[in-house]
């Protein structure tokens, strides 16, 4: 499994617009590129959001550049209009995994 971690610095007052556009972008990537989806997180730094996306492989992740869907492009442009800057912080391969979807029962 391949993981990409992104950091987004957004312009003051654009969080709602960015988050809506991020969701549309993420849905298009999930539908068209074979990702497992993504999570967006607020951080302890003002106007900094962190995204985490999972993929079956790096090769699947690289297919984003082939995405030409009109809705994706529109949402991607909206995201960009909200950004001061963005970067891919980490490109990771999972080596061990014990992430659970529920809390352990006692």
Secondary structure as GFF3:
##gff-version 3
##sequence-region A 1 106
A	DSSP	beta_strand	2	10	.	.	.	ID=ss1
A	DSSP	alpha_helix	15	33	.	.	.	ID=ss2
A	DSSP	beta_strand	35	42	.	.	.	ID=ss3
A	DSSP	beta_strand	48	55	.	.	.	ID=ss4
A	DSSP	alpha_helix	58	62	.	.	.	ID=ss5
A	DSSP	three_ten_helix	63	66	.	.	.	ID=ss6
A	DSSP	alpha_helix	70	82	.	.	.	ID=ss7
A	DSSP	beta_strand	83	93	.	.	.	ID=ss8
###
